Amino acid sequence: MSLDLSDVKRIANLARLELSDAETITTLDKLNGIFSLVEQLKAVDTTGITPLSHPIAALMPELALRLREDVVSEANHREEYQKVAPATQDGLYLVPKVLE
């Protein structure tokens, strides 16, 4: 898949970007380069390969991410924060209905 100049101009318009002709050409080259890389990745046969949580774990298990304990580290300030709110109920902030 590749883009042409009209595609880049349309995308820039949708994104509300104002690109000069030189920027449009540069952007076209960069986007087509990305699509080329994606095509190369799609060509790789990954049959039988299990996904990893982190790629470095396959090569160096000792460098796998160390996860911290899931413990509360700060005091609960909910009541203090909700004292200044216009309306709360059951620990939740009440706001005006905006959609019918």
N, CA, C and O atoms as CSV, one atom per row, in Angstrom:
chain,resi,resn,atom,element,x,y,z
A,1,MET,N,N,0.846,-1.179,0.000
A,1,MET,CA,C,0.000,0.000,0.000
A,1,MET,C,C,0.887,1.236,0.000
A,1,MET,O,O,1.899,1.288,0.699
A,2,SER,N,N,0.506,2.209,-0.773
A,2,SER,CA,C,1.231,3.479,-0.769
A,2,SER,C,C,0.236,4.610,-0.996
A,2,SER,O,O,-0.839,4.420,-1.566
A,3,LEU,N,N,0.620,5.768,-0.542
A,3,LEU,CA,C,-0.209,6.957,-0.673
A,3,LEU,C,C,0.307,7.817,-1.809
A,3,LEU,O,O,1.443,7.656,-2.254
A,4,ASP,N,N,-0.530,8.730,-2.278
A,4,ASP,CA,C,-0.063,9.741,-3.220
A,4,ASP,C,C,-0.314,11.115,-2.606
A,4,ASP,O,O,-0.865,11.215,-1.510
A,5,LEU,N,N,0.082,12.158,-3.301
A,5,LEU,CA,C,-0.016,13.517,-2.742
A,5,LEU,C,C,-1.444,13.901,-2.384
A,5,LEU,O,O,-1.666,14.585,-1.385
A,6,SER,N,N,-2.410,13.474,-3.179
A,6,SER,CA,C,-3.799,13.837,-2.890
A,6,SER,C,C,-4.263,13.193,-1.572
A,6,SER,O,O,-5.048,13.784,-0.830
A,7,ASP,N,N,-3.770,11.975,-1.287
A,7,ASP,CA,C,-4.120,11.323,-0.017
A,7,ASP,C,C,-3.569,12.113,1.172
A,7,ASP,O,O,-4.269,12.336,2.159
A,8,VAL,N,N,-2.320,12.529,1.066
A,8,VAL,CA,C,-1.694,13.282,2.159
A,8,VAL,C,C,-2.412,14.612,2.357
A,8,VAL,O,O,-2.639,15.031,3.492
A,9,LYS,N,N,-2.770,15.275,1.268
A,9,LYS,CA,C,-3.487,16.556,1.384
A,9,LYS,C,C,-4.858,16.362,2.031
A,9,LYS,O,O,-5.294,17.185,2.836
A,10,ARG,N,N,-5.535,15.263,1.671
A,10,ARG,CA,C,-6.851,14.975,2.262
A,10,ARG,C,C,-6.721,14.680,3.754
A,10,ARG,O,O,-7.515,15.165,4.560
A,11,ILE,N,N,-5.713,13.882,4.118
A,11,ILE,CA,C,-5.486,13.559,5.533
A,11,ILE,C,C,-5.131,14.821,6.307
A,11,ILE,O,O,-5.621,15.026,7.417
A,12,ALA,N,N,-4.290,15.659,5.734
A,12,ALA,CA,C,-3.915,16.915,6.395
A,12,ALA,C,C,-5.142,17.800,6.584
A,12,ALA,O,O,-5.289,18.439,7.626
A,13,ASN,N,N,-6.010,17.841,5.604
A,13,ASN,CA,C,-7.240,18.627,5.711
A,13,ASN,C,C,-8.128,18.085,6.831
A,13,ASN,O,O,-8.668,18.854,7.626
A,14,LEU,N,N,-8.276,16.759,6.892
A,14,LEU,CA,C,-9.095,16.156,7.952
A,14,LEU,C,C,-8.519,16.424,9.329
A,14,LEU,O,O,-9.261,16.593,10.296
A,15,ALA,N,N,-7.182,16.465,9.420
A,15,ALA,CA,C,-6.511,16.721,10.692
A,15,ALA,C,C,-6.361,18.217,10.965
A,15,ALA,O,O,-5.784,18.620,11.975
A,16,ARG,N,N,-6.882,19.021,10.063
A,16,ARG,CA,C,-6.799,20.482,10.176
A,16,ARG,C,C,-5.350,20.954,10.249
A,16,ARG,O,O,-5.002,21.830,11.040
A,17,LEU,N,N,-4.506,20.341,9.392
A,17,LEU,CA,C,-3.103,20.730,9.296
A,17,LEU,C,C,-2.892,21.501,8.004
A,17,LEU,O,O,-3.429,21.136,6.958
A,18,GLU,N,N,-2.122,22.551,8.081
A,18,GLU,CA,C,-1.791,23.308,6.891
A,18,GLU,C,C,-0.356,22.972,6.509
A,18,GLU,O,O,0.584,23.371,7.196
A,19,LEU,N,N,-0.189,22.242,5.419
A,19,LEU,CA,C,1.132,21.819,4.975
A,19,LEU,C,C,1.505,22.525,3.685
A,19,LEU,O,O,0.685,22.676,2.779
A,20,SER,N,N,2.760,22.954,3.617
A,20,SER,CA,C,3.257,23.520,2.358
A,20,SER,C,C,3.494,22.360,1.394
A,20,SER,O,O,3.412,21.194,1.782
A,21,ASP,N,N,3.787,22.686,0.141
A,21,ASP,CA,C,4.053,21.635,-0.845
A,21,ASP,C,C,5.266,20.796,-0.438
A,21,ASP,O,O,5.258,19.574,-0.592
A,22,ALA,N,N,6.306,21.449,0.080
A,22,ALA,CA,C,7.512,20.724,0.499
A,22,ALA,C,C,7.195,19.806,1.684
A,22,ALA,O,O,7.659,18.667,1.733
A,23,GLU,N,N,6.404,20.306,2.636
A,23,GLU,CA,C,6.018,19.481,3.789
A,23,GLU,C,C,5.140,18.311,3.366
A,23,GLU,O,O,5.238,17.220,3.927
A,24,THR,N,N,4.291,18.537,2.388
A,24,THR,CA,C,3.429,17.465,1.888
A,24,THR,C,C,4.264,16.353,1.265
A,24,THR,O,O,3.993,15.174,1.491
A,25,ILE,N,N,5.269,16.714,0.490
A,25,ILE,CA,C,6.139,15.719,-0.145
A,25,ILE,C,C,6.940,14.963,0.913
A,25,ILE,O,O,7.076,13.742,0.836
A,26,THR,N,N,7.473,15.689,1.904
A,26,THR,CA,C,8.225,15.047,2.990
A,26,THR,C,C,7.332,14.086,3.763
A,26,THR,O,O,7.735,12.965,4.073
A,27,THR,N,N,6.122,14.530,4.072
A,27,THR,CA,C,5.177,13.688,4.803
A,27,THR,C,C,4.803,12.456,3.987
A,27,THR,O,O,4.686,11.358,4.533
A,28,LEU,N,N,4.618,12.634,2.704
A,28,LEU,CA,C,4.314,11.504,1.816
A,28,LEU,C,C,5.432,10.460,1.870
A,28,LEU,O,O,5.166,9.264,1.986
A,29,ASP,N,N,6.674,10.918,1.787
A,29,ASP,CA,C,7.810,9.992,1.842
A,29,ASP,C,C,7.861,9.257,3.182
A,29,ASP,O,O,8.111,8.053,3.222
A,30,LYS,N,N,7.627,9.976,4.267
A,30,LYS,CA,C,7.671,9.355,5.593
A,30,LYS,C,C,6.550,8.337,5.768
A,30,LYS,O,O,6.781,7.236,6.268
A,31,LEU,N,N,5.338,8.698,5.358
A,31,LEU,CA,C,4.215,7.773,5.496
A,31,LEU,C,C,4.406,6.529,4.631
A,31,LEU,O,O,4.128,5.417,5.080
A,32,ASN,N,N,4.871,6.701,3.412
A,32,ASN,CA,C,5.127,5.546,2.549
A,32,ASN,C,C,6.251,4.675,3.113
A,32,ASN,O,O,6.233,3.456,2.943
A,33,GLY,N,N,7.223,5.290,3.782
A,33,GLY,CA,C,8.275,4.519,4.449
A,33,GLY,C,C,7.706,3.671,5.571
A,33,GLY,O,O,8.110,2.522,5.749
A,34,ILE,N,N,6.769,4.229,6.330
A,34,ILE,CA,C,6.117,3.481,7.408
A,34,ILE,C,C,5.327,2.315,6.832
A,34,ILE,O,O,5.392,1.200,7.350
A,35,PHE,N,N,4.578,2.572,5.758
A,35,PHE,CA,C,3.815,1.493,5.131
A,35,PHE,C,C,4.739,0.399,4.595
A,35,PHE,O,O,4.385,-0.780,4.631
A,36,SER,N,N,5.902,0.773,4.104
A,36,SER,CA,C,6.870,-0.198,3.610
A,36,SER,C,C,7.362,-1.090,4.753
A,36,SER,O,O,7.490,-2.303,4.589
A,37,LEU,N,N,7.633,-0.487,5.900
A,37,LEU,CA,C,8.056,-1.274,7.067
A,37,LEU,C,C,6.954,-2.229,7.507
A,37,LEU,O,O,7.234,-3.374,7.863
A,38,VAL,N,N,5.714,-1.773,7.487
A,38,VAL,CA,C,4.586,-2.629,7.868
A,38,VAL,C,C,4.480,-3.810,6.922
A,38,VAL,O,O,4.228,-4.933,7.359
A,39,GLU,N,N,4.666,-3.574,5.641
A,39,GLU,CA,C,4.618,-4.660,4.659
A,39,GLU,C,C,5.730,-5.674,4.923
A,39,GLU,O,O,5.507,-6.879,4.807
A,40,GLN,N,N,6.917,-5.199,5.274
A,40,GLN,CA,C,8.014,-6.112,5.603
A,40,GLN,C,C,7.679,-6.946,6.828
A,40,GLN,O,O,7.967,-8.142,6.860
A,41,LEU,N,N,7.071,-6.327,7.839
A,41,LEU,CA,C,6.691,-7.057,9.052
A,41,LEU,C,C,5.608,-8.085,8.755
A,41,LEU,O,O,5.614,-9.178,9.321
A,42,LYS,N,N,4.683,-7.740,7.874
A,42,LYS,CA,C,3.617,-8.676,7.520
A,42,LYS,C,C,4.159,-9.894,6.785
A,42,LYS,O,O,3.540,-10.958,6.816
A,43,ALA,N,N,5.305,-9.755,6.124
A,43,ALA,CA,C,5.878,-10.856,5.362
A,43,ALA,C,C,6.550,-11.900,6.244
A,43,ALA,O,O,6.824,-13.009,5.784
A,44,VAL,N,N,6.820,-11.564,7.504
A,44,VAL,CA,C,7.485,-12.494,8.409
A,44,VAL,C,C,6.490,-13.548,8.875
A,44,VAL,O,O,5.380,-13.219,9.294
A,45,ASP,N,N,6.892,-14.822,8.801
A,45,ASP,CA,C,6.032,-15.921,9.238
A,45,ASP,C,C,6.132,-16.046,10.758
A,45,ASP,O,O,7.194,-16.382,11.283
A,46,THR,N,N,5.038,-15.779,11.464
A,46,THR,CA,C,5.019,-15.860,12.929
A,46,THR,C,C,4.203,-17.045,13.427
A,46,THR,O,O,3.783,-17.067,14.584
A,47,THR,N,N,3.978,-18.022,12.569
A,47,THR,CA,C,3.227,-19.198,12.958
A,47,THR,C,C,3.972,-19.931,14.078
A,47,THR,O,O,5.165,-20.213,13.964
A,48,GLY,N,N,3.259,-20.229,15.144
A,48,GLY,CA,C,3.851,-20.961,16.254
A,48,GLY,C,C,4.636,-20.109,17.233
A,48,GLY,O,O,5.192,-20.639,18.195
A,49,ILE,N,N,4.696,-18.836,17.020
A,49,ILE,CA,C,5.412,-17.940,17.924
A,49,ILE,C,C,4.430,-17.403,18.955
A,49,ILE,O,O,3.402,-16.827,18.598
A,50,THR,N,N,4.745,-17.591,20.231
A,50,THR,CA,C,3.858,-17.082,21.277
A,50,THR,C,C,4.241,-15.640,21.602
A,50,THR,O,O,5.425,-15.307,21.657
A,51,PRO,N,N,3.258,-14.800,21.814
A,51,PRO,CA,C,3.545,-13.396,22.153
A,51,PRO,C,C,4.255,-13.286,23.501
A,51,PRO,O,O,4.045,-14.104,24.397
A,52,LEU,N,N,5.082,-12.281,23.625
A,52,LEU,CA,C,5.806,-12.027,24.862
A,52,LEU,C,C,5.220,-10.804,25.553
A,52,LEU,O,O,4.703,-9.896,24.903
A,53,SER,N,N,5.307,-10.793,26.869
A,53,SER,CA,C,4.870,-9.603,27.593
A,53,SER,C,C,5.880,-8.482,27.414
A,53,SER,O,O,5.526,-7.303,27.455
A,54,HIS,N,N,7.133,-8.853,27.216
A,54,HIS,CA,C,8.181,-7.874,26.974
A,54,HIS,C,C,9.256,-8.549,26.121
A,54,HIS,O,O,9.742,-9.612,26.507
A,55,PRO,N,N,9.647,-7.980,24.983
A,55,PRO,CA,C,10.544,-8.671,24.064
A,55,PRO,C,C,11.910,-9.005,24.646
A,55,PRO,O,O,12.515,-9.999,24.244
A,56,ILE,N,N,12.406,-8.212,25.572
A,56,ILE,CA,C,13.740,-8.482,26.110
A,56,ILE,C,C,13.753,-9.767,26.932
A,56,ILE,O,O,14.810,-10.373,27.109
A,57,ALA,N,N,12.590,-10.193,27.439
A,57,ALA,CA,C,12.513,-11.393,28.263
A,57,ALA,C,C,12.921,-12.635,27.483
A,57,ALA,O,O,13.408,-13.593,28.083
A,58,ALA,N,N,12.742,-12.651,26.182
A,58,ALA,CA,C,13.115,-13.808,25.371
A,58,ALA,C,C,14.626,-13.954,25.286
A,58,ALA,O,O,15.137,-15.072,25.234
A,59,LEU,N,N,15.345,-12.843,25.270
A,59,LEU,CA,C,16.788,-12.883,25.114
A,59,LEU,C,C,17.528,-12.922,26.440
A,59,LEU,O,O,18.518,-13.637,26.593
A,60,MET,N,N,17.042,-12.151,27.388
A,60,MET,CA,C,17.734,-12.029,28.670
A,60,MET,C,C,16.709,-12.046,29.801
A,60,MET,O,O,16.269,-10.984,30.242
A,61,PRO,N,N,16.323,-13.224,30.277
A,61,PRO,CA,C,15.291,-13.311,31.319
A,61,PRO,C,C,15.644,-12.538,32.587
A,61,PRO,O,O,14.755,-12.075,33.301
A,62,GLU,N,N,16.952,-12.397,32.870
A,62,GLU,CA,C,17.353,-11.671,34.081
A,62,GLU,C,C,17.061,-10.175,33.989
A,62,GLU,O,O,17.052,-9.482,35.006
A,63,LEU,N,N,16.821,-9.669,32.771
A,63,LEU,CA,C,16.499,-8.253,32.593
A,63,LEU,C,C,15.001,-8.007,32.454
A,63,LEU,O,O,14.584,-6.894,32.134
A,64,ALA,N,N,14.198,-9.022,32.687
A,64,ALA,CA,C,12.750,-8.856,32.579
A,64,ALA,C,C,12.299,-7.798,33.587
A,64,ALA,O,O,12.949,-7.575,34.609
A,65,LEU,N,N,11.201,-7.168,33.286
A,65,LEU,CA,C,10.706,-6.106,34.154
A,65,LEU,C,C,10.388,-6.631,35.541
A,65,LEU,O,O,9.738,-7.663,35.706
A,66,ARG,N,N,10.859,-5.901,36.521
A,66,ARG,CA,C,10.530,-6.241,37.893
A,66,ARG,C,C,9.306,-5.418,38.282
A,66,ARG,O,O,9.316,-4.193,38.162
A,67,LEU,N,N,8.269,-6.076,38.738
A,67,LEU,CA,C,7.046,-5.377,39.100
A,67,LEU,C,C,7.027,-5.139,40.592
A,67,LEU,O,O,7.422,-6.006,41.372
A,68,ARG,N,N,6.573,-3.976,40.987
A,68,ARG,CA,C,6.492,-3.672,42.414
A,68,ARG,C,C,5.232,-4.287,42.993
A,68,ARG,O,O,4.307,-4.638,42.262
A,69,GLU,N,N,5.205,-4.412,44.288
A,69,GLU,CA,C,4.033,-4.933,44.969
A,69,GLU,C,C,2.867,-3.969,44.780
A,69,GLU,O,O,3.055,-2.752,44.769
A,70,ASP,N,N,1.691,-4.505,44.634
A,70,ASP,CA,C,0.491,-3.688,44.450
A,70,ASP,C,C,-0.089,-3.366,45.822
A,70,ASP,O,O,-1.013,-4.033,46.288
A,71,VAL,N,N,0.460,-2.339,46.463
A,71,VAL,CA,C,0.013,-1.937,47.792
A,71,VAL,C,C,-0.316,-0.448,47.779
A,71,VAL,O,O,0.224,0.309,46.972
A,72,VAL,N,N,-1.189,-0.043,48.664
A,72,VAL,CA,C,-1.565,1.363,48.782
A,72,VAL,C,C,-0.371,2.133,49.325
A,72,VAL,O,O,0.221,1.741,50.330
A,73,SER,N,N,-0.018,3.229,48.659
A,73,SER,CA,C,1.139,4.007,49.088
A,73,SER,C,C,0.763,5.418,49.533
A,73,SER,O,O,1.621,6.160,50.010
A,74,GLU,N,N,-0.494,5.796,49.385
A,74,GLU,CA,C,-0.928,7.128,49.794
A,74,GLU,C,C,-2.207,7.020,50.603
A,74,GLU,O,O,-2.971,6.064,50.471
A,75,ALA,N,N,-2.422,8.014,51.437
A,75,ALA,CA,C,-3.636,8.040,52.261
A,75,ALA,C,C,-4.857,8.373,51.391
A,75,ALA,O,O,-4.728,9.006,50.343
A,76,ASN,N,N,-6.022,7.946,51.833
A,76,ASN,CA,C,-7.270,8.216,51.124
A,76,ASN,C,C,-7.747,9.621,51.491
A,76,ASN,O,O,-8.045,9.890,52.654
A,77,HIS,N,N,-7.821,10.515,50.506
A,77,HIS,CA,C,-8.249,11.903,50.724
A,77,HIS,C,C,-9.597,12.181,50.080
A,77,HIS,O,O,-9.936,13.340,49.840
A,78,ARG,N,N,-10.372,11.142,49.795
A,78,ARG,CA,C,-11.625,11.314,49.055
A,78,ARG,C,C,-12.560,12.296,49.757
A,78,ARG,O,O,-13.100,13.198,49.116
A,79,GLU,N,N,-12.757,12.136,51.049
A,79,GLU,CA,C,-13.702,13.014,51.760
A,79,GLU,C,C,-13.259,14.465,51.724
A,79,GLU,O,O,-14.090,15.361,51.577
A,80,GLU,N,N,-11.959,14.711,51.857
A,80,GLU,CA,C,-11.454,16.085,51.782
A,80,GLU,C,C,-11.721,16.682,50.400
A,80,GLU,O,O,-12.147,17.830,50.285
A,81,TYR,N,N,-11.469,15.905,49.368
A,81,TYR,CA,C,-11.663,16.398,48.009
A,81,TYR,C,C,-13.136,16.631,47.704
A,81,TYR,O,O,-13.477,17.559,46.971
A,82,GLN,N,N,-14.005,15.806,48.255
A,82,GLN,CA,C,-15.421,15.924,47.944
A,82,GLN,C,C,-16.133,16.987,48.771
A,82,GLN,O,O,-17.267,17.348,48.453
A,83,LYS,N,N,-15.505,17.493,49.812
A,83,LYS,CA,C,-16.122,18.553,50.609
A,83,LYS,C,C,-16.361,19.806,49.780
A,83,LYS,O,O,-17.345,20.512,50.003
A,84,VAL,N,N,-15.488,20.092,48.835
A,84,VAL,CA,C,-15.612,21.314,48.030
A,84,VAL,C,C,-16.463,21.114,46.787
A,84,VAL,O,O,-16.752,22.078,46.077
A,85,ALA,N,N,-16.869,19.881,46.511
A,85,ALA,CA,C,-17.680,19.604,45.323
A,85,ALA,C,C,-19.111,20.083,45.541
A,85,ALA,O,O,-19.615,19.991,46.661
A,86,PRO,N,N,-19.777,20.587,44.515
A,86,PRO,CA,C,-21.158,21.051,44.654
A,86,PRO,C,C,-22.118,19.936,45.066
A,86,PRO,O,O,-23.031,20.166,45.859
A,87,ALA,N,N,-21.916,18.724,44.531
A,87,ALA,CA,C,-22.841,17.633,44.864
A,87,ALA,C,C,-22.112,16.292,44.758
A,87,ALA,O,O,-21.420,16.017,43.777
A,88,THR,N,N,-22.285,15.463,45.798
A,88,THR,CA,C,-21.731,14.109,45.789
A,88,THR,C,C,-22.767,13.152,46.350
A,88,THR,O,O,-23.681,13.550,47.072
A,89,GLN,N,N,-22.607,11.887,46.003
A,89,GLN,CA,C,-23.498,10.862,46.545
A,89,GLN,C,C,-22.756,9.533,46.521
A,89,GLN,O,O,-22.230,9.135,45.482
A,90,ASP,N,N,-22.711,8.856,47.639
A,90,ASP,CA,C,-22.059,7.547,47.760
A,90,ASP,C,C,-20.614,7.586,47.256
A,90,ASP,O,O,-20.154,6.638,46.620
A,91,GLY,N,N,-19.898,8.678,47.539
A,91,GLY,CA,C,-18.501,8.788,47.137
A,91,GLY,C,C,-18.281,9.175,45.689
A,91,GLY,O,O,-17.143,9.181,45.219
A,92,LEU,N,N,-19.355,9.500,44.967
A,92,LEU,CA,C,-19.239,9.885,43.558
A,92,LEU,C,C,-19.609,11.355,43.394
A,92,LEU,O,O,-20.406,11.898,44.158
A,93,TYR,N,N,-19.018,11.984,42.388
A,93,TYR,CA,C,-19.347,13.371,42.066
A,93,TYR,C,C,-20.602,13.369,41.208
A,93,TYR,O,O,-20.704,12.598,40.254
A,94,LEU,N,N,-21.558,14.230,41.545
A,94,LEU,CA,C,-22.777,14.367,40.748
A,94,LEU,C,C,-22.632,15.575,39.834
A,94,LEU,O,O,-22.236,16.654,40.274
A,95,VAL,N,N,-22.953,15.386,38.568
A,95,VAL,CA,C,-22.826,16.461,37.588
A,95,VAL,C,C,-24.155,16.603,36.851
A,95,VAL,O,O,-24.950,15.664,36.823
A,96,PRO,N,N,-24.403,17.766,36.256
A,96,PRO,CA,C,-25.652,17.939,35.510
A,96,PRO,C,C,-25.703,17.009,34.298
A,96,PRO,O,O,-24.683,16.707,33.680
A,97,LYS,N,N,-26.903,16.572,33.982
A,97,LYS,CA,C,-27.106,15.716,32.819
A,97,LYS,C,C,-26.898,16.548,31.566
A,97,LYS,O,O,-27.477,17.627,31.436
A,98,VAL,N,N,-26.079,16.062,30.644
A,98,VAL,CA,C,-25.813,16.820,29.420
A,98,VAL,C,C,-26.398,16.141,28.181
A,98,VAL,O,O,-26.535,16.787,27.142
A,99,LEU,N,N,-26.740,14.880,28.265
A,99,LEU,CA,C,-27.347,14.165,27.141
A,99,LEU,C,C,-28.719,13.686,27.532
A,99,LEU,O,O,-28.939,13.242,28.659
A,100,GLU,N,N,-29.630,13.776,26.610
A,100,GLU,CA,C,-30.987,13.309,26.866
A,100,GLU,C,C,-31.102,11.835,26.610
A,100,GLU,O,O,-32.179,11.262,26.775
